[in-house]
Amino acid sequence: MCKETGLELVKLLAERYEEVKRIRESLSEETDKNEYRQRAGEMVGLDSASRIIRNAVGISFEEYIAATAHI
């Protein structure tokens, strides 16, 4: 995988992360326990996938921040 493709994938993961984060914030930790936990797990998975891709193709943290600043 080339660096440009990695950046595109990381952008998509960051967009999904923010979407899941908004959904999770709309849930009540007390009344929606299962979905709240599921969304938290999804966020962890998205973050891990992003980190793996960044490491695999050599995307620096600064490049990551610049690529996802609009999100």
PyMOL Python script that loads the backbone (N, CA, C, O; Angstrom):
from pymol import cmd

cmd.read_pdbstr("""\
ATOM      1  N   MET A   1       0.847  -1.165   0.000  1.00  0.00           N
ATOM      2  CA  MET A   1       0.000   0.000   0.000  1.00  0.00           C
ATOM      3  C   MET A   1       0.895   1.232   0.000  1.00  0.00           C
ATOM      4  O   MET A   1       1.883   1.291   0.732  1.00  0.00           O
ATOM      5  N   CYS A   2       0.548   2.203  -0.817  1.00  0.00           N
ATOM      6  CA  CYS A   2       1.342   3.436  -0.863  1.00  0.00           C
ATOM      7  C   CYS A   2       0.839   4.423   0.195  1.00  0.00           C
ATOM      8  O   CYS A   2      -0.249   4.265   0.749  1.00  0.00           O
ATOM      9  N   LYS A   3       1.638   5.414   0.451  1.00  0.00           N
ATOM     10  CA  LYS A   3       1.334   6.393   1.481  1.00  0.00           C
ATOM     11  C   LYS A   3       0.044   7.162   1.177  1.00  0.00           C
ATOM     12  O   LYS A   3      -0.735   7.446   2.086  1.00  0.00           O
ATOM     13  N   GLU A   4      -0.184   7.499  -0.096  1.00  0.00           N
ATOM     14  CA  GLU A   4      -1.387   8.252  -0.472  1.00  0.00           C
ATOM     15  C   GLU A   4      -2.649   7.438  -0.189  1.00  0.00           C
ATOM     16  O   GLU A   4      -3.636   7.973   0.314  1.00  0.00           O
ATOM     17  N   THR A   5      -2.613   6.152  -0.512  1.00  0.00           N
ATOM     18  CA  THR A   5      -3.746   5.273  -0.240  1.00  0.00           C
ATOM     19  C   THR A   5      -3.961   5.140   1.262  1.00  0.00           C
ATOM     20  O   THR A   5      -5.095   5.147   1.742  1.00  0.00           O
ATOM     21  N   GLY A   6      -2.867   5.019   1.993  1.00  0.00           N
ATOM     22  CA  GLY A   6      -2.942   4.957   3.451  1.00  0.00           C
ATOM     23  C   GLY A   6      -3.587   6.195   4.031  1.00  0.00           C
ATOM     24  O   GLY A   6      -4.410   6.099   4.941  1.00  0.00           O
ATOM     25  N   LEU A   7      -3.221   7.364   3.512  1.00  0.00           N
ATOM     26  CA  LEU A   7      -3.824   8.609   3.995  1.00  0.00           C
ATOM     27  C   LEU A   7      -5.321   8.641   3.708  1.00  0.00           C
ATOM     28  O   LEU A   7      -6.102   9.093   4.546  1.00  0.00           O
ATOM     29  N   GLU A   8      -5.725   8.169   2.545  1.00  0.00           N
ATOM     30  CA  GLU A   8      -7.151   8.135   2.211  1.00  0.00           C
ATOM     31  C   GLU A   8      -7.912   7.203   3.154  1.00  0.00           C
ATOM     32  O   GLU A   8      -9.001   7.537   3.620  1.00  0.00           O
ATOM     33  N   LEU A   9      -7.336   6.043   3.431  1.00  0.00           N
ATOM     34  CA  LEU A   9      -7.970   5.108   4.360  1.00  0.00           C
ATOM     35  C   LEU A   9      -8.059   5.694   5.765  1.00  0.00           C
ATOM     36  O   LEU A   9      -9.076   5.545   6.442  1.00  0.00           O
ATOM     37  N   VAL A  10      -7.008   6.350   6.193  1.00  0.00           N
ATOM     38  CA  VAL A  10      -6.985   6.968   7.515  1.00  0.00           C
ATOM     39  C   VAL A  10      -8.043   8.069   7.600  1.00  0.00           C
ATOM     40  O   VAL A  10      -8.697   8.222   8.632  1.00  0.00           O
ATOM     41  N   LYS A  11      -8.211   8.828   6.530  1.00  0.00           N
ATOM     42  CA  LYS A  11      -9.253   9.861   6.519  1.00  0.00           C
ATOM     43  C   LYS A  11     -10.637   9.235   6.674  1.00  0.00           C
ATOM     44  O   LYS A  11     -11.464   9.728   7.442  1.00  0.00           O
ATOM     45  N   LEU A  12     -10.885   8.153   5.946  1.00  0.00           N
ATOM     46  CA  LEU A  12     -12.178   7.468   6.045  1.00  0.00           C
ATOM     47  C   LEU A  12     -12.408   6.924   7.454  1.00  0.00           C
ATOM     48  O   LEU A  12     -13.512   7.021   7.989  1.00  0.00           O
ATOM     49  N   LEU A  13     -11.380   6.362   8.041  1.00  0.00           N
ATOM     50  CA  LEU A  13     -11.498   5.854   9.407  1.00  0.00           C
ATOM     51  C   LEU A  13     -11.764   6.989  10.390  1.00  0.00           C
ATOM     52  O   LEU A  13     -12.556   6.827  11.319  1.00  0.00           O
ATOM     53  N   ALA A  14     -11.121   8.122  10.201  1.00  0.00           N
ATOM     54  CA  ALA A  14     -11.330   9.267  11.087  1.00  0.00           C
ATOM     55  C   ALA A  14     -12.754   9.800  10.961  1.00  0.00           C
ATOM     56  O   ALA A  14     -13.368  10.184  11.957  1.00  0.00           O
ATOM     57  N   GLU A  15     -13.275   9.824   9.741  1.00  0.00           N
ATOM     58  CA  GLU A  15     -14.658  10.269   9.541  1.00  0.00           C
ATOM     59  C   GLU A  15     -15.635   9.336  10.241  1.00  0.00           C
ATOM     60  O   GLU A  15     -16.574   9.790  10.895  1.00  0.00           O
ATOM     61  N   ARG A  16     -15.414   8.035  10.106  1.00  0.00           N
ATOM     62  CA  ARG A  16     -16.288   7.062  10.762  1.00  0.00           C
ATOM     63  C   ARG A  16     -16.162   7.163  12.279  1.00  0.00           C
ATOM     64  O   ARG A  16     -17.156   7.046  12.995  1.00  0.00           O
ATOM     65  N   TYR A  17     -14.955   7.376  12.765  1.00  0.00           N
ATOM     66  CA  TYR A  17     -14.729   7.530  14.203  1.00  0.00           C
ATOM     67  C   TYR A  17     -15.557   8.686  14.746  1.00  0.00           C
ATOM     68  O   TYR A  17     -16.213   8.550  15.778  1.00  0.00           O
ATOM     69  N   GLU A  18     -15.529   9.820  14.058  1.00  0.00           N
ATOM     70  CA  GLU A  18     -16.286  10.988  14.502  1.00  0.00           C
ATOM     71  C   GLU A  18     -17.790  10.730  14.447  1.00  0.00           C
ATOM     72  O   GLU A  18     -18.535  11.191  15.312  1.00  0.00           O
ATOM     73  N   GLU A  19     -18.228   9.998  13.437  1.00  0.00           N
ATOM     74  CA  GLU A  19     -19.647   9.650  13.323  1.00  0.00           C
ATOM     75  C   GLU A  19     -20.079   8.764  14.506  1.00  0.00           C
ATOM     76  O   GLU A  19     -21.116   9.003  15.125  1.00  0.00           O
ATOM     77  N   VAL A  20     -19.280   7.755  14.803  1.00  0.00           N
ATOM     78  CA  VAL A  20     -19.579   6.861  15.921  1.00  0.00           C
ATOM     79  C   VAL A  20     -19.525   7.633  17.237  1.00  0.00           C
ATOM     80  O   VAL A  20     -20.340   7.397  18.129  1.00  0.00           O
ATOM     81  N   LYS A  21     -18.589   8.536  17.357  1.00  0.00           N
ATOM     82  CA  LYS A  21     -18.456   9.351  18.569  1.00  0.00           C
ATOM     83  C   LYS A  21     -19.719  10.186  18.787  1.00  0.00           C
ATOM     84  O   LYS A  21     -20.207  10.282  19.914  1.00  0.00           O
ATOM     85  N   ARG A  22     -20.252  10.788  17.726  1.00  0.00           N
ATOM     86  CA  ARG A  22     -21.480  11.581  17.841  1.00  0.00           C
ATOM     87  C   ARG A  22     -22.655  10.689  18.256  1.00  0.00           C
ATOM     88  O   ARG A  22     -23.464  11.072  19.101  1.00  0.00           O
ATOM     89  N   ILE A  23     -22.737   9.513  17.662  1.00  0.00           N
ATOM     90  CA  ILE A  23     -23.808   8.578  18.027  1.00  0.00           C
ATOM     91  C   ILE A  23     -23.692   8.207  19.495  1.00  0.00           C
ATOM     92  O   ILE A  23     -24.679   8.214  20.231  1.00  0.00           O
ATOM     93  N   ARG A  24     -22.485   7.885  19.909  1.00  0.00           N
ATOM     94  CA  ARG A  24     -22.262   7.468  21.302  1.00  0.00           C
ATOM     95  C   ARG A  24     -22.603   8.597  22.271  1.00  0.00           C
ATOM     96  O   ARG A  24     -23.166   8.351  23.338  1.00  0.00           O
ATOM     97  N   GLU A  25     -22.266   9.824  21.908  1.00  0.00           N
ATOM     98  CA  GLU A  25     -22.557  10.957  22.781  1.00  0.00           C
ATOM     99  C   GLU A  25     -24.062  11.195  22.921  1.00  0.00           C
ATOM    100  O   GLU A  25     -24.513  11.783  23.905  1.00  0.00           O
ATOM    101  N   SER A  26     -24.833  10.738  21.940  1.00  0.00           N
ATOM    102  CA  SER A  26     -26.283  10.918  22.012  1.00  0.00           C
ATOM    103  C   SER A  26     -26.953   9.845  22.865  1.00  0.00           C
ATOM    104  O   SER A  26     -28.138   9.953  23.180  1.00  0.00           O
ATOM    105  N   LEU A  27     -26.207   8.819  23.238  1.00  0.00           N
ATOM    106  CA  LEU A  27     -26.743   7.725  24.042  1.00  0.00           C
ATOM    107  C   LEU A  27     -26.545   8.004  25.522  1.00  0.00           C
ATOM    108  O   LEU A  27     -25.639   8.736  25.921  1.00  0.00           O
ATOM    109  N   SER A  28     -27.401   7.412  26.316  1.00  0.00           N
ATOM    110  CA  SER A  28     -27.238   7.484  27.757  1.00  0.00           C
ATOM    111  C   SER A  28     -26.446   6.278  28.219  1.00  0.00           C
ATOM    112  O   SER A  28     -26.769   5.144  27.867  1.00  0.00           O
ATOM    113  N   GLU A  29     -25.425   6.514  28.996  1.00  0.00           N
ATOM    114  CA  GLU A  29     -24.596   5.409  29.492  1.00  0.00           C
ATOM    115  C   GLU A  29     -25.424   4.471  30.367  1.00  0.00           C
ATOM    116  O   GLU A  29     -25.133   3.278  30.449  1.00  0.00           O
ATOM    117  N   GLU A  30     -26.450   5.007  31.016  1.00  0.00           N
ATOM    118  CA  GLU A  30     -27.276   4.200  31.914  1.00  0.00           C
ATOM    119  C   GLU A  30     -28.380   3.434  31.187  1.00  0.00           C
ATOM    120  O   GLU A  30     -28.571   2.245  31.440  1.00  0.00           O
ATOM    121  N   THR A  31     -29.106   4.098  30.291  1.00  0.00           N
ATOM    122  CA  THR A  31     -30.265   3.448  29.666  1.00  0.00           C
ATOM    123  C   THR A  31     -29.925   2.690  28.385  1.00  0.00           C
ATOM    124  O   THR A  31     -30.662   1.782  27.999  1.00  0.00           O
ATOM    125  N   ASP A  32     -28.840   3.037  27.728  1.00  0.00           N
ATOM    126  CA  ASP A  32     -28.435   2.385  26.477  1.00  0.00           C
ATOM    127  C   ASP A  32     -27.104   1.670  26.640  1.00  0.00           C
ATOM    128  O   ASP A  32     -26.231   1.774  25.778  1.00  0.00           O
ATOM    129  N   LYS A  33     -26.944   0.946  27.738  1.00  0.00           N
ATOM    130  CA  LYS A  33     -25.648   0.358  28.095  1.00  0.00           C
ATOM    131  C   LYS A  33     -25.019  -0.473  26.982  1.00  0.00           C
ATOM    132  O   LYS A  33     -23.843  -0.296  26.666  1.00  0.00           O
ATOM    133  N   ASN A  34     -25.795  -1.379  26.386  1.00  0.00           N
ATOM    134  CA  ASN A  34     -25.216  -2.271  25.373  1.00  0.00           C
ATOM    135  C   ASN A  34     -24.733  -1.511  24.153  1.00  0.00           C
ATOM    136  O   ASN A  34     -23.613  -1.728  23.690  1.00  0.00           O
ATOM    137  N   GLU A  35     -25.563  -0.625  23.628  1.00  0.00           N
ATOM    138  CA  GLU A  35     -25.147   0.126  22.439  1.00  0.00           C
ATOM    139  C   GLU A  35     -24.018   1.088  22.781  1.00  0.00           C
ATOM    140  O   GLU A  35     -23.117   1.297  21.968  1.00  0.00           O
ATOM    141  N   TYR A  36     -24.056   1.674  23.970  1.00  0.00           N
ATOM    142  CA  TYR A  36     -23.001   2.581  24.412  1.00  0.00           C
ATOM    143  C   TYR A  36     -21.657   1.847  24.422  1.00  0.00           C
ATOM    144  O   TYR A  36     -20.652   2.373  23.943  1.00  0.00           O
ATOM    145  N   ARG A  37     -21.649   0.651  24.964  1.00  0.00           N
ATOM    146  CA  ARG A  37     -20.419  -0.159  25.014  1.00  0.00           C
ATOM    147  C   ARG A  37     -19.989  -0.595  23.615  1.00  0.00           C
ATOM    148  O   ARG A  37     -18.802  -0.604  23.290  1.00  0.00           O
ATOM    149  N   GLN A  38     -20.976  -0.955  22.793  1.00  0.00           N
ATOM    150  CA  GLN A  38     -20.666  -1.381  21.427  1.00  0.00           C
ATOM    151  C   GLN A  38     -19.991  -0.246  20.662  1.00  0.00           C
ATOM    152  O   GLN A  38     -18.996  -0.467  19.971  1.00  0.00           O
ATOM    153  N   ARG A  39     -20.522   0.953  20.783  1.00  0.00           N
ATOM    154  CA  ARG A  39     -19.929   2.112  20.096  1.00  0.00           C
ATOM    155  C   ARG A  39     -18.538   2.409  20.626  1.00  0.00           C
ATOM    156  O   ARG A  39     -17.648   2.775  19.859  1.00  0.00           O
ATOM    157  N   ALA A  40     -18.342   2.256  21.931  1.00  0.00           N
ATOM    158  CA  ALA A  40     -17.008   2.470  22.510  1.00  0.00           C
ATOM    159  C   ALA A  40     -16.019   1.469  21.918  1.00  0.00           C
ATOM    160  O   ALA A  40     -14.891   1.830  21.585  1.00  0.00           O
ATOM    161  N   GLY A  41     -16.439   0.219  21.788  1.00  0.00           N
ATOM    162  CA  GLY A  41     -15.584  -0.799  21.194  1.00  0.00           C
ATOM    163  C   GLY A  41     -15.271  -0.507  19.744  1.00  0.00           C
ATOM    164  O   GLY A  41     -14.152  -0.725  19.280  1.00  0.00           O
ATOM    165  N   GLU A  42     -16.279  -0.007  19.025  1.00  0.00           N
ATOM    166  CA  GLU A  42     -16.060   0.350  17.623  1.00  0.00           C
ATOM    167  C   GLU A  42     -15.047   1.481  17.504  1.00  0.00           C
ATOM    168  O   GLU A  42     -14.206   1.474  16.604  1.00  0.00           O
ATOM    169  N   MET A  43     -15.124   2.452  18.408  1.00  0.00           N
ATOM    170  CA  MET A  43     -14.173   3.568  18.384  1.00  0.00           C
ATOM    171  C   MET A  43     -12.754   3.071  18.624  1.00  0.00           C
ATOM    172  O   MET A  43     -11.819   3.530  17.969  1.00  0.00           O
ATOM    173  N   VAL A  44     -12.587   2.145  19.549  1.00  0.00           N
ATOM    174  CA  VAL A  44     -11.263   1.582  19.831  1.00  0.00           C
ATOM    175  C   VAL A  44     -10.739   0.849  18.604  1.00  0.00           C
ATOM    176  O   VAL A  44      -9.568   0.985  18.250  1.00  0.00           O
ATOM    177  N   GLY A  45     -11.602   0.073  17.954  1.00  0.00           N
ATOM    178  CA  GLY A  45     -11.200  -0.656  16.759  1.00  0.00           C
ATOM    179  C   GLY A  45     -10.797   0.265  15.621  1.00  0.00           C
ATOM    180  O   GLY A  45      -9.810   0.009  14.931  1.00  0.00           O
ATOM    181  N   LEU A  46     -11.560   1.344  15.421  1.00  0.00           N
ATOM    182  CA  LEU A  46     -11.239   2.304  14.361  1.00  0.00           C
ATOM    183  C   LEU A  46      -9.908   2.989  14.634  1.00  0.00           C
ATOM    184  O   LEU A  46      -9.099   3.179  13.725  1.00  0.00           O
ATOM    185  N   ASP A  47      -9.688   3.357  15.888  1.00  0.00           N
ATOM    186  CA  ASP A  47      -8.428   4.008  16.261  1.00  0.00           C
ATOM    187  C   ASP A  47      -7.247   3.060  16.053  1.00  0.00           C
ATOM    188  O   ASP A  47      -6.197   3.469  15.557  1.00  0.00           O
ATOM    189  N   SER A  48      -7.423   1.805  16.431  1.00  0.00           N
ATOM    190  CA  SER A  48      -6.358   0.811  16.255  1.00  0.00           C
ATOM    191  C   SER A  48      -6.044   0.591  14.783  1.00  0.00           C
ATOM    192  O   SER A  48      -4.877   0.541  14.394  1.00  0.00           O
ATOM    193  N   ALA A  49      -7.079   0.460  13.967  1.00  0.00           N
ATOM    194  CA  ALA A  49      -6.884   0.265  12.529  1.00  0.00           C
ATOM    195  C   ALA A  49      -6.142   1.449  11.923  1.00  0.00           C
ATOM    196  O   ALA A  49      -5.242   1.272  11.102  1.00  0.00           O
ATOM    197  N   SER A  50      -6.518   2.642  12.327  1.00  0.00           N
ATOM    198  CA  SER A  50      -5.857   3.848  11.828  1.00  0.00           C
ATOM    199  C   SER A  50      -4.377   3.849  12.203  1.00  0.00           C
ATOM    200  O   SER A  50      -3.519   4.170  11.381  1.00  0.00           O
ATOM    201  N   ARG A  51      -4.093   3.491  13.438  1.00  0.00           N
ATOM    202  CA  ARG A  51      -2.706   3.478  13.901  1.00  0.00           C
ATOM    203  C   ARG A  51      -1.880   2.427  13.151  1.00  0.00           C
ATOM    204  O   ARG A  51      -0.724   2.674  12.807  1.00  0.00           O
ATOM    205  N   ILE A  52      -2.470   1.267  12.901  1.00  0.00           N
ATOM    206  CA  ILE A  52      -1.775   0.212  12.164  1.00  0.00           C
ATOM    207  C   ILE A  52      -1.442   0.673  10.750  1.00  0.00           C
ATOM    208  O   ILE A  52      -0.325   0.471  10.274  1.00  0.00           O
ATOM    209  N   ILE A  53      -2.403   1.288  10.084  1.00  0.00           N
ATOM    210  CA  ILE A  53      -2.174   1.790   8.718  1.00  0.00           C
ATOM    211  C   ILE A  53      -1.109   2.882   8.722  1.00  0.00           C
ATOM    212  O   ILE A  53      -0.208   2.880   7.884  1.00  0.00           O
ATOM    213  N   ARG A  54      -1.214   3.816   9.671  1.00  0.00           N
ATOM    214  CA  ARG A  54      -0.224   4.905   9.738  1.00  0.00           C
ATOM    215  C   ARG A  54       1.180   4.349   9.923  1.00  0.00           C
ATOM    216  O   ARG A  54       2.122   4.813   9.281  1.00  0.00           O
ATOM    217  N   ASN A  55       1.325   3.368  10.788  1.00  0.00           N
ATOM    218  CA  ASN A  55       2.638   2.767  11.027  1.00  0.00           C
ATOM    219  C   ASN A  55       3.126   1.983   9.818  1.00  0.00           C
ATOM    220  O   ASN A  55       4.312   2.016   9.491  1.00  0.00           O
ATOM    221  N   ALA A  56       2.222   1.282   9.156  1.00  0.00           N
ATOM    222  CA  ALA A  56       2.599   0.435   8.024  1.00  0.00           C
ATOM    223  C   ALA A  56       3.111   1.234   6.829  1.00  0.00           C
ATOM    224  O   ALA A  56       4.026   0.791   6.135  1.00  0.00           O
ATOM    225  N   VAL A  57       2.536   2.397   6.587  1.00  0.00           N
ATOM    226  CA  VAL A  57       2.939   3.173   5.405  1.00  0.00           C
ATOM    227  C   VAL A  57       3.782   4.400   5.750  1.00  0.00           C
ATOM    228  O   VAL A  57       4.132   5.184   4.867  1.00  0.00           O
ATOM    229  N   GLY A  58       4.105   4.566   7.024  1.00  0.00           N
ATOM    230  CA  GLY A  58       5.008   5.641   7.419  1.00  0.00           C
ATOM    231  C   GLY A  58       4.382   7.025   7.456  1.00  0.00           C
ATOM    232  O   GLY A  58       5.017   8.010   7.078  1.00  0.00           O
ATOM    233  N   ILE A  59       3.138   7.102   7.911  1.00  0.00           N
ATOM    234  CA  ILE A  59       2.471   8.403   8.049  1.00  0.00           C
ATOM    235  C   ILE A  59       2.809   8.946   9.431  1.00  0.00           C
ATOM    236  O   ILE A  59       2.536   8.301  10.444  1.00  0.00           O
ATOM    237  N   SER A  60       3.398  10.123   9.467  1.00  0.00           N
ATOM    238  CA  SER A  60       3.749  10.727  10.751  1.00  0.00           C
ATOM    239  C   SER A  60       2.488  11.270  11.418  1.00  0.00           C
ATOM    240  O   SER A  60       1.457  11.451  10.770  1.00  0.00           O
ATOM    241  N   PHE A  61       2.585  11.524  12.708  1.00  0.00           N
ATOM    242  CA  PHE A  61       1.445  12.082  13.430  1.00  0.00           C
ATOM    243  C   PHE A  61       1.066  13.440  12.844  1.00  0.00           C
ATOM    244  O   PHE A  61      -0.117  13.766  12.738  1.00  0.00           O
ATOM    245  N   GLU A  62       2.064  14.228  12.467  1.00  0.00           N
ATOM    246  CA  GLU A  62       1.808  15.543  11.880  1.00  0.00           C
ATOM    247  C   GLU A  62       1.047  15.421  10.558  1.00  0.00           C
ATOM    248  O   GLU A  62       0.128  16.195  10.290  1.00  0.00           O
ATOM    249  N   GLU A  63       1.434  14.448   9.737  1.00  0.00           N
ATOM    250  CA  GLU A  63       0.732  14.206   8.471  1.00  0.00           C
ATOM    251  C   GLU A  63      -0.708  13.759   8.732  1.00  0.00           C
ATOM    252  O   GLU A  63      -1.632  14.156   8.022  1.00  0.00           O
ATOM    253  N   TYR A  64      -0.880  12.939   9.747  1.00  0.00           N
ATOM    254  CA  TYR A  64      -2.214  12.470  10.119  1.00  0.00           C
ATOM    255  C   TYR A  64      -3.093  13.644  10.541  1.00  0.00           C
ATOM    256  O   TYR A  64      -4.240  13.754  10.106  1.00  0.00           O
ATOM    257  N   ILE A  65      -2.565  14.501  11.372  1.00  0.00           N
ATOM    258  CA  ILE A  65      -3.322  15.673  11.849  1.00  0.00           C
ATOM    259  C   ILE A  65      -3.685  16.563  10.669  1.00  0.00           C
ATOM    260  O   ILE A  65      -4.823  17.021  10.570  1.00  0.00           O
ATOM    261  N   ALA A  66      -2.746  16.812   9.784  1.00  0.00           N
ATOM    262  CA  ALA A  66      -3.010  17.657   8.612  1.00  0.00           C
ATOM    263  C   ALA A  66      -4.064  17.036   7.703  1.00  0.00           C
ATOM    264  O   ALA A  66      -4.910  17.746   7.159  1.00  0.00           O
ATOM    265  N   ALA A  67      -4.021  15.721   7.536  1.00  0.00           N
ATOM    266  CA  ALA A  67      -4.965  15.038   6.634  1.00  0.00           C
ATOM    267  C   ALA A  67      -6.369  14.985   7.216  1.00  0.00           C
ATOM    268  O   ALA A  67      -7.341  14.927   6.462  1.00  0.00           O
ATOM    269  N   THR A  68      -6.499  15.003   8.538  1.00  0.00           N
ATOM    270  CA  THR A  68      -7.811  14.865   9.161  1.00  0.00           C
ATOM    271  C   THR A  68      -8.303  16.144   9.831  1.00  0.00           C
ATOM    272  O   THR A  68      -9.300  16.120  10.553  1.00  0.00           O
ATOM    273  N   ALA A  69      -7.624  17.241   9.601  1.00  0.00           N
ATOM    274  CA  ALA A  69      -7.988  18.502  10.254  1.00  0.00           C
ATOM    275  C   ALA A  69      -9.403  18.959   9.917  1.00  0.00           C
ATOM    276  O   ALA A  69     -10.054  19.599  10.742  1.00  0.00           O
ATOM    277  N   HIS A  70      -9.885  18.644   8.731  1.00  0.00           N
ATOM    278  CA  HIS A  70     -11.220  19.089   8.309  1.00  0.00           C
ATOM    279  C   HIS A  70     -12.355  18.299   8.955  1.00  0.00           C
ATOM    280  O   HIS A  70     -13.519  18.685   8.847  1.00  0.00           O
ATOM    281  N   ILE A  71     -12.032  17.220   9.612  1.00  0.00           N
ATOM    282  CA  ILE A  71     -13.065  16.328  10.164  1.00  0.00           C
ATOM    283  C   ILE A  71     -13.501  16.809  11.536  1.00  0.00           C
ATOM    284  O   ILE A  71     -14.362  16.192  12.163  1.00  0.00           O
TER     285      ILE A  71
END
""", "prot")
cmd.dss("prot")
cmd.show_as("cartoon", "prot")
cmd.util.cbc("prot")
cmd.orient("prot")
